[in-house]
């Protein structure tokens, strides 16, 4: 991570995953937050930077500086952010199917996520400076960066109703401090509940359009797919999931041990988390800490661990009644893993 220490992180291609899976409770410290990027992080002068609003879905082009964004109404959003590929390695470790080398360039384990308090103007307010037209159907943010694998500016496309949602913001601060370079300074999008690719960093422009705006990310990579590659549409919101704040594999001492983890579901609170040892009965875990529309929900339980090799499982159910599946088919790009995880633990 140019300009920042890599201590405490595991390189995943050009990205960085925290070594420790304990990512905090209320928020993840910025210095422990995962970094997902397709190449080098741009260095942008905030004094000369601006974002362009354009397209046939606005009445006029507008360009806003950082100071103009700060002058708009501001909104605070508590939200977890997670890469769509978090857990990618589990397709092989748990599912038993190896991904292609191309699909596995960023072999995330379970820490490509974090919780933060984000602050900035609602995207609605930013777009209204340019006058959103009645025919606007899509908003397509693009970043300054141009990864070699893509050959174009990083770009995603989201429906106008999600773009105009009160909690979709142009984030200028993270956990009370200006964004760091590695996290998209001076401004990034925050699209809560949706896979992290939509929260485009290093904003350069936002096209508002009456028609779908294509890109490699939106049309090829971030799609829901069957194992044979059949396209089921854009990958948007995260499915319900849970994971433990333990190394893989974990090593624990004999006796009672309090274990915690993170449950989350896009746009829904978590209703229940259960845990099981070695395929035995399910027990209710305790929910504690944040449990709101866009936050994760930490959970904990105490396990009286006996010596030997064991498997811990957790499963989450959200307020809409959706529960993690026991297994899931391979996704060719290794994204959207949300099956119950058999977490290996050695007790000594």
N, C-alpha and C positions, 0 to 999 in steps of 0.2 A: 504494500500500500504506500505508494510514493507520497512522501510528506507526512507519514504517520507510521508509528511502530507497528510491526506485525506480531509482536509478542502477544501470546494468548489466542492466536488465530491459526487455523489450518487453511492453507491455500487450497481453493477449489477452482482450478483453471485460473481465470483472472479475478475470481471472487475470493472472499474470505469468510470462513465460518468460525464462530467462537469455539474454542476447545472445550470450555466448560458449558454443559447443557443447562446449568442453573442461570437463568436469564433474568432474575429479579421477580418481583411480585407486582407492585403497583406500576413500575416502569422498568425498562431495561436501560442501564446506564449507557450513554452514547458511546463511551469508549469500549463497550462490550457488544455493541449492535453489529449484526452481520452486515457485510458489504457485498452487494451483487452488482456486477458491472460487466459489460461486454468488452472492455478494453481499459485504457488509461482514463483516469478521472480528469475532466477538463478543469483548467484553472481559469476562472472567469472574474473579471474586475467588476464588482458590484456597482461601482460608480458609473460605468458606461453601459452596463447590461440593460436590456429591456426585452419584453416578450411581445410578439406580434399576434394580434387577433385578426383573422382574415377568413375568407371563404364566402360562398354564395348563401350561407346561412346567417350572415350578419349584414346590417344595413350599410356599414362603412368599416374600413380598416381602422384599427387602433393599435398603438404601440404604448406600452406602459412600462415605466421605469420602476425600480425597486421602491423609490420614495412614493410614487403614485400608488403602488400596491399597498404600501403601509398606510396611506391616507384613506383607503377604502374601509368600510366596516370589517372588523376582524372577528374570527370565530375560533374557538378552542375545541378540538376534537381529541378524545382519548381513544386510541385505536391500536390494535396489533397489526403489524405488517409482516407478511410471510411470502417468501418466494414460492411460485407454483411448483418448483422442483424440490421443495423441502421434503426429505425422506426418499429422494430418488434412489439411493443405494438399497433401499428396502425391497425394491422390485426383484433384486437378485438375492439379497441376504434372507429375505422372508418368502418372497414369491417364487424364488428358484429359477428365475428367467433373467439371463444377462441382457443388458441393453447394448445397443451398438456403440462403438467408440465415439461416433458423432453425437449420439444422444446423451452420452455419459461424460461430456467434457466438464461438467460441473457436478461431481458426485456428492451432492449434499447428503449429510446424515439427518440430524433432527434439530439443528440449531440455526437454520436459515430463517429465523423469525425473531421478532422482538416487539415489546410494548412501549409506546411513547405517547407523550402529550404533544400534539401538533397545533400550531397556531398560524393563522394567516387569513386572508380574505376568502370568502366562499367563491368558488369558481363562477357561480351565478353572477355575483357582483362584478367580477372581472369581465365576463362576456357581455354584460349589459352595457358596459362602456361603449362597445361596438354596436349595440342594438341587435339582439337576437330576433331573427325574422320568424314568422309563423311557419315557414317551410323547413326550419332547421330540424334535422333528424339525428345528426351525429356530431360528436366533437372529437377531434383527433389531435391530441397533444404530441409534440415532437421535441426531443432533446437535442442539445448541441452535439452530443457524441455520435460518432459514426463507427461502430464496430466493424472490424475487417470481415467477420463472418457474414455480416448482413449487407455491407456495401451501401448503406443508406442511413439516414438519421434514425435513431431509435424512435419508433412511433407506435402508438396504439390507438384504437378507435372505440369509443363508448357511446351508447345511446344517449340522446339529449336529456332524457329524464334522469339518468344517473349523473350526468354532468351538472345538471341544475339542482341536484339534491343539496339540501342545506349543509350536509356534512362533507360534501366533496369540496375540498379547499385547495388553494395554492399555498402550500406550507412554506413559511419563512423561518420558523423556529421549531426546534425539537427539544423537548424537555426544558423549555425556558431559555434556551440559548440559540443564537443564529445557527442555521444549518452549517455543518461542516462540509468541506469540499467533497469528501467521500460519500456524503449523503445527499448531494444534489445542490449545494450552494450555487447561487444565492436563492433559488426558488425551485421547488418541485411540486408536482401534483400529489395529493393524497386522496385516493379513492378507497374509502374504508370498506373492509369486508371482501374486496375483490383481490385476485392474485396480484402480487407486488408489481408485475410488469406494467399495470395500468398507472401506477403512481410514478409517472415518468420524472426522472431527475434532470437537473440542468436545463430547465425549460427554455426553449428557444421560440416556439410559436405554437399556436393552437388554431387549427382549421375547423370552422363550423360549417357543416355542409348539409345539403338536402339529400346527398347520396353517400353510400358507404365509401370510406376512404381506405384504400388498400395499403398494406405494408407486409413485409416478410413476417414480422411478429404477429400481426393480426390475422393474416391469411394462411400462414403456414405453420408456425410454431405453437402459439398459444391457442390450441384448439382441443376440444374434447374428441377423443378418437377411440375406436375399437382396436383390438390387437392387430387386425389386418389393415389398419390405417383408415378405415371408414370414418369420414368426418361427421361429427354430431353437432357442430356449431362452436362458437367462441367459448373459450374457457374464461369464465367471469368470476363468480363468487366461489369462495372456499367451501367445501363440504364440511360437515361436522367431523371433528377429529380430536384426539388426545395423545399426549406423549409424556414420558417421564423425564424429570430433570436428573437423569443418571447417565454416566458414561456408557458406551457400548463397546464391549460388555462391561457390566458393573461389577465391582467387588465390594462386599459389605462384611461387617463383623457379625458374629453370632449374637443373637438376642434382639430385643425390641428396637426397631429402627423406624423413625418417622421419615416417610418418603413423600415427595410432592411432585407435581407435574402441572401441565397446562392443557385445558380443554378450550375449544373455540369453535365457533360456527358463524358464518357470515350473516349479519343482520338479525341474530337471534341470541337470546340469553341461553346459558346452559342450565338444564333442569336437573341433570343427574350425571354423576360419574361413578362407575363401579370398577372394582379391581379383583383380580383372581390370581392364585398361585398354582402353577403346575397343572393347569386345566381343571382346577377345583371349582367350588361354588363361587358365585359372584357376591361381593360385599360392597356396601355403599361407602364411598369416600366422602370426606368433608369438603364442601366448597368454601373457599375463603378468599378475601381480596376482591378485586373488581369482577363484576359479572354484569356487563351492560351490553348494549346493542352491538358495539364494534370492538369491545375489549375481549381479551382472553379471560378465562376463569380458572385461576389456580385451584388445585385440589390437593388434599393430603390424606394419608392414612398411616397407621402404625402396623408394621409387620414384625412378628416375632420370628425372626429368621433362624432356621436350622442349618447346620453345616451341609455343604454340598452344592451342586449345580441346580439352579432353579430357573423358572421362567415366570416373569410377572407380566400380566396383561391388564390393560385398562380399556374401558369403552365409555364414550360420552353419548348422552342424549340431549338434544336441544329442546327449547320450549315449544317448537313446532312438532315434536315427536320423532324427529329423525335421529337414528342411531347408527353408529359406525358399523360397517359390515365386517364379517369375520375374514373375508378375503376379497380380493378385487382382481380384475383382469389387467394384463399388462397394458400400459399406455406406451406407444412407440417412442414418445419423447420423454418418458419418465416423469410426468407431472401428475399432480392432483392425488397423490397417495393419501388415503384416509382409512385404510383397513386397520382393524385391531392389531397392535404390534406385540409380538411375543419377545419381550425384552430379556436377554440373557443376564443372569446374575450368579456370581460365585460367592458363597458365604464361607468365610474362614474363621 
